[in-house]
Amino acid sequence: MAFLIAFCVHTQALAACILPLESAGKIIGKIQVEVASDAISRSEGLMYRQELPSGHGMLLIYPFEGQAAVWMRNTYIPLDIIFMDKTGTISRVVSRAVPGSEYIHRGEGQDMAVLEINAGEASAMGLAAGDRARMDVLVSACNLSS
């Protein structure tokens, strides 16, 4: 939890860094993320974007644990939505969320972050619940400290 709290306090709203993703202790992918750590950037997310390069995404970081929720309103790109807890452990992967939908996607636990990537990329990496986003590496790579 210290990593996420430190990250929220010491970053700009849309810092960009590399987020490694791992399964069974092995790195299975790296995503270049824009980090949305304030209420305004989280609420906008990837809305109004016409494209998202492969291997890129947005990481929404919330100030408290809870059941995170996102929708696809005003989002034109089909996305995979990955919910994770304070340690980066993935609780749920929503595959191919429908652009423009107002259906609310929710995590399955005490989530503190949501990763949005291009539709199909989670499956292509083999990313699933129980896998992990290496938040500690993200914080270190972005030169953040508590």
C-alpha positions as CSV (number, residue, x, y, z in Angstrom):
1,M,0.0,0.0,0.0
2,A,2.9,2.4,0.7
3,F,3.8,2.2,-3.0
4,L,0.4,3.3,-4.2
5,I,0.0,6.0,-1.6
6,A,3.5,7.4,-2.3
7,F,2.7,7.3,-6.0
8,C,-0.5,9.3,-5.6
9,V,1.1,11.9,-3.5
10,H,4.3,12.5,-5.5
11,T,3.2,12.3,-9.2
12,Q,1.7,14.6,-11.6
13,A,-1.7,13.7,-12.8
14,L,-0.6,12.2,-16.1
15,A,3.0,11.0,-15.6
16,A,4.0,8.3,-18.1
17,C,6.0,5.2,-17.1
18,I,6.5,1.5,-17.8
19,L,4.4,-1.0,-15.8
20,P,5.6,-4.6,-15.9
21,L,3.0,-7.3,-15.7
22,E,3.8,-10.7,-14.3
23,S,2.3,-14.2,-14.0
24,A,3.8,-16.9,-11.8
25,G,6.8,-14.6,-11.1
26,K,7.7,-14.1,-14.8
27,I,7.3,-10.8,-16.7
28,I,4.7,-11.4,-19.4
29,G,4.3,-7.9,-20.7
30,K,5.2,-4.2,-20.2
31,I,2.7,-1.4,-20.7
32,Q,3.7,2.2,-21.1
33,V,1.1,3.9,-18.9
34,E,-0.2,7.4,-18.5
35,V,-0.9,7.6,-14.7
36,A,-4.2,9.2,-13.7
37,S,-3.9,9.9,-10.0
38,D,-6.3,12.8,-9.5
39,A,-10.1,12.9,-9.6
40,I,-10.2,14.8,-12.9
41,S,-7.8,12.7,-14.9
42,R,-9.4,9.5,-13.5
43,S,-12.9,10.6,-14.5
44,E,-11.8,11.4,-18.0
45,G,-9.6,8.3,-18.4
46,L,-9.3,7.4,-22.1
47,M,-12.5,9.3,-23.1
48,Y,-12.5,11.0,-26.5
49,R,-9.3,9.3,-27.7
50,Q,-9.4,8.0,-31.3
51,E,-6.5,5.6,-30.9
52,L,-4.2,4.0,-28.4
53,P,-0.8,2.6,-29.5
54,S,-0.2,-1.0,-28.9
55,G,1.5,-1.6,-25.6
56,H,0.2,1.6,-24.1
57,G,-2.6,2.3,-21.6
58,M,-3.8,4.3,-18.7
59,L,-3.5,3.4,-15.0
60,L,-6.1,5.0,-12.8
61,I,-5.0,5.1,-9.2
62,Y,-7.5,5.7,-6.4
63,P,-6.7,7.2,-3.0
64,F,-8.5,4.5,-1.1
65,E,-9.3,0.8,-1.4
66,G,-12.8,-0.1,-2.5
67,Q,-14.7,-1.6,-5.3
68,A,-13.4,0.4,-8.3
69,A,-15.9,1.0,-11.1
70,V,-15.5,2.3,-14.7
71,W,-17.6,2.7,-17.8
72,M,-17.0,3.3,-21.5
73,R,-19.0,6.4,-21.9
74,N,-17.4,8.7,-24.6
75,T,-14.7,6.1,-25.1
76,Y,-14.2,5.3,-28.7
77,I,-11.6,2.6,-28.4
78,P,-12.5,-1.0,-27.3
79,L,-10.5,-1.7,-24.1
80,D,-9.5,-4.5,-21.7
81,I,-10.1,-3.2,-18.2
82,I,-7.9,-4.7,-15.4
83,F,-8.8,-4.2,-11.7
84,M,-6.1,-4.6,-9.1
85,D,-5.6,-4.2,-5.4
86,K,-3.0,-2.1,-3.5
87,T,-0.2,-4.7,-4.1
88,G,-1.0,-4.8,-7.9
89,T,-2.6,-8.2,-7.7
90,I,-5.3,-8.5,-10.4
91,S,-8.8,-9.2,-9.2
92,R,-10.6,-9.1,-12.5
93,V,-10.0,-8.7,-16.2
94,V,-12.8,-7.3,-18.4
95,S,-12.1,-8.3,-22.0
96,R,-13.2,-6.2,-24.9
97,A,-15.3,-3.6,-23.1
98,V,-17.7,-2.1,-25.6
99,P,-17.0,1.5,-26.7
100,G,-19.6,4.0,-25.7
101,S,-21.4,1.7,-23.3
102,E,-22.7,3.1,-20.0
103,Y,-22.6,-0.4,-18.4
104,I,-20.6,0.0,-15.2
105,H,-17.7,-2.5,-14.9
106,R,-16.7,-3.2,-11.3
107,G,-13.7,-4.9,-9.7
108,E,-14.0,-8.0,-7.5
109,G,-12.3,-6.9,-4.4
110,Q,-10.7,-4.0,-2.5
111,D,-9.3,-2.5,-5.7
112,M,-7.1,0.6,-5.7
113,A,-6.1,0.8,-9.4
114,V,-7.5,0.1,-12.8
115,L,-5.4,-0.5,-15.9
116,E,-7.0,0.3,-19.3
117,I,-5.3,-1.2,-22.4
118,N,-6.3,-2.0,-26.0
119,A,-8.9,-4.8,-26.3
120,G,-7.3,-8.2,-26.8
121,E,-3.9,-7.2,-25.2
122,A,-4.7,-8.8,-21.9
123,S,-5.6,-12.1,-23.6
124,A,-2.5,-11.9,-25.9
125,M,-0.3,-11.7,-22.8
126,G,-2.2,-14.4,-20.9
127,L,-3.1,-11.9,-18.2
128,A,-5.7,-13.2,-15.7
129,A,-7.0,-12.7,-12.1
130,G,-4.2,-13.5,-9.6
131,D,-1.4,-12.2,-11.9
132,R,0.3,-9.0,-10.8
133,A,1.2,-5.5,-12.0
134,R,4.6,-4.6,-10.6
135,M,3.7,-1.3,-8.9
136,D,7.0,-1.3,-7.0
137,V,8.9,-1.2,-10.3
138,L,6.6,1.5,-11.6
139,V,7.2,3.7,-8.5
140,S,11.0,3.1,-8.7
141,A,11.1,3.8,-12.4
142,C,9.3,7.1,-12.0
143,N,11.7,8.2,-9.3
144,L,9.0,8.4,-6.7
145,S,9.6,8.1,-3.0
146,S,7.4,8.2,0.1
